[in-house]
Amino acid sequence: MLNALKAVGEETRLRILALFQTGELTVTELVTILRQSQPRVSRHLRLLCEAGLLERYREGTWIFYRLAAGGPEGDLARAIITYIPFSEQVLQHDAERLREVKSERQGRATQYFKENAENWDRIRSLYVAEEKVEQILLEVTADMEINDFLDVGTGTGRILEVFADRIGRGTGIDLSREMLAVARVNLEKANLHNCQVRQGDMYDLALASESMDLVLIHQVLHFADDPSAAIKESARLLRTGGRVIVVDFAPHKLEYLREEHAHRRLGFKNTEIAGWFMANGLESHPVIELEGTELDLSIWVGTKN
């Protein structure tokens, strides 16, 4: 405890800790927010990690930091944050620059989606055979009675089409209006009156708790600023016995996907997803791993007990 308190007993490091109440950040983003040099910010981050308050992990050429997931140090970090005076002017300025960083990040992703909305399914097919994935998704849910289904990041609405005759009601959520326009056209063409789409945020789905039997996050999590928060929000919606299914890339090293395709994360480890499932009351099923032409895909299933 003394080591942790010493670590945050300095203005910049307390400011850094305050920024992590909203998710994970990179060194570059913190340098932009704090207006300090990269070596100085890296030193502060090292001290916070050594004290156990933050976690550091490398992914390709990027390094991400976030609050410690658990244990006494993680609990202490969250407790300290509750006492931070966010009304202080310096913290207000930090929060404003954080919003600018996130807005720029979101803007890049939104522009990418806008430019590629009509070709989205074709882009996806470059990495994995969608037909095979869709068949597996139907197989792993064959034992379920699905009255209410949610497709997070629905894109063109393809997954709603796949599940339409298996569900009572289907809702697709997407942040992109261009994507939703394509999805509505596709659902109307297919005459799927039990499915609808709406604009929404994966971190705040604006739906009632325990209102869904199945939530699917299909090739969306790698765009997320805070993937653990997206899973937490999806788990909140599940009824007892309901499932969250995540379909996304296994860890890879294709850095160009960040710049050219707005990917935030270069895939996910099985242990990472399993940890997020466990933290939100989901029991993990055996992971399904699929080999793709350029990228491998994993399907993670978690059941709410």
Helices and strands as residue ranges (DSSP letters): H 2-8, H 11-19, G 20-22, E 25-26, H 27-34, H 38-50, E 54-59, E 62-67, H 71-83, H 89-116, G 117-119, H 120-125, H 130-140, E 146-152, H 158-163, G 164-166, E 167-174, H 177-189, E 195-199, E 212-218, G 221-223, H 227-236, E 238-249, H 256-261, H 270-279, E 282-284, E 288-290, E 297-304
